[in-house]
Amino acid sequence: MFTATELNRKNRRIEKLIRLLFLLMTALLILPVLIILATLVYKGGSVISIDFLFTDPTNGMTAGGIFPALLGTVWLVSVALLISVPLGVAAAIYLSEYAADNWLTRLINLAIINLAGVPSIVHALFGVGAFVIFFGFGTSILAASLTLAIMTLPVVIVATRESLQAVPQSFREACWNMGATRWQTIRRVVLPNAVSGILTGVILEVSRTAGETAPIMFTGAVFFSPFLPQGIMDQTMALSLHLFVVSTQVPGVPENLPYGVALVLIAMVLLMNSISIAFRMYLRGKKKW
């Protein structure tokens, strides 16, 4: 019934070119990741085994497993999450729900943005001065985790604030009209509807925390420890530092060993992120709006 005009055909050609351009841009983003993963699996997959995951390094780290570093990474990420997530969520709630729009809050927001751009080595030096020396925690899991928490705090604050502001204002007004206080509204309505967005910040934090080397190198992680950590005041090995050590500092390391360590580190981050993403999808499925 309708005949395509020359303008219609031209628009369709332009639409196809734009779609192809976006597809190529997406492929350019994904292709390096796939190449990296394929390289790690090809060169490091042969060393992955139960013994590799659950035994200690031997022969000057040229053989054996990575269990102390794997356990230490879990310690560091877990303690950093326990510190940064409550602080970040509380700060975001204040900035989004309580603070007035004035020069002070604008200055705080600017400071948060600037903190997110500070290099990790600067955070490491801050951690040494503040937590290792000033507070007297020494080189420990607590000092390293506090440094990692400060470093990743802006990510949690920004993600939480954006998710809180995405909750419709009508939800708040309905609660206030029913006589609920501001805190009751936040606790019973706003936070449950924003928790899926908060998990986005947690996912980003896990990825960065597990892979950082400089902040933990000076504050809590060690080259080698013959003992497993028993508490947050102990030192520990970590996968990121262990990967740096076996790649650059230890002679005679088998070629596939560093790739195996890197593969385990990537797999650990992907596993943690997958759990968070699955939980986030579950919470999003329960939303009524």
DAPEHU-V305740 format. One record per residue. N is the residue number from 1. D_FIRST is the distance of its C-alpha to the first C-alpha in whole Angstrom. Layout:
BEGIN
N/D_FIRST  N/D_FIRST
END
This chain:
BEGIN
1/0  2/4  3/7  4/10  5/13  6/16  7/17  8/15  9/16  10/20  11/20  12/19  13/22  14/24  15/23  16/24  17/27  18/28  19/27  20/30  21/32  22/33  23/33  24/36  25/37  26/37  27/39  28/41  29/43  30/43  31/44  32/48  33/48  34/47  35/49  36/52  37/52  38/52  39/55  40/57  41/56  42/57  43/60  44/61  45/60  46/63  47/66  48/64  49/66  50/67  51/71  52/69  53/67  54/71  55/74  56/75  57/75  58/78  59/80  60/79  61/76  62/75  63/75  64/74  65/71  66/70  67/70  68/72  69/70  70/67  71/69  72/70  73/66  74/65  75/68  76/67  77/63  78/64  79/67  80/65  81/62  82/65  83/66  84/63  85/60  86/62  87/63  88/60  89/58  90/61  91/61  92/57  93/57  94/60  95/58  96/55  97/56  98/60  99/60  100/59  101/57  102/60  103/62  104/64  105/60  106/59  107/62  108/61  109/58  110/59  111/61  112/59  113/57  114/60  115/61  116/58  117/58  118/62  119/63  120/64  121/67  122/68  123/67  124/70  125/73  126/72  127/72  128/76  129/77  130/76  131/76  132/78  133/81  134/81  135/80  136/82  137/79  138/80  139/78  140/76  141/73  142/73  143/73  144/71  145/68  146/69  147/68  148/65  149/64  150/65  151/63  152/60  153/60  154/58  155/55  156/56  157/56  158/53  159/51  160/52  161/52  162/48  163/48  164/50  165/48  166/45  167/46  168/45  169/47  170/47  171/48  172/51  173/51  174/51  175/54  176/56  177/55  178/57  179/60  180/59  181/61  182/59  183/61  184/60  185/56  186/56  187/58  188/56  189/52  190/52  191/53  192/52  193/48  194/49  195/51  196/48  197/48  198/51  199/51  200/49  201/52  202/54  203/52  204/53  205/56  206/57  207/55  208/57  209/61  210/61  211/60  212/63  213/66  214/68  215/68  216/70  217/72  218/74  219/74  220/74  221/73  222/76  223/76  224/77  225/79  226/81  227/80  228/77  229/76  230/78  231/77  232/75  233/78  234/78  235/77  236/74  237/72  238/69  239/66  240/65  241/69  242/69  243/67  244/68  245/71  246/71  247/69  248/71  249/74  250/75  251/77  252/76  253/73  254/71  255/68  256/65  257/67  258/66  259/62  260/63  261/64  262/61  263/59  264/61  265/60  266/56  267/56  268/58  269/56  270/53  271/54  272/55  273/52  274/50  275/52  276/51  277/48  278/48  279/50  280/47  281/44  282/46  283/47  284/44  285/42  286/45  287/44  288/42  289/40
END
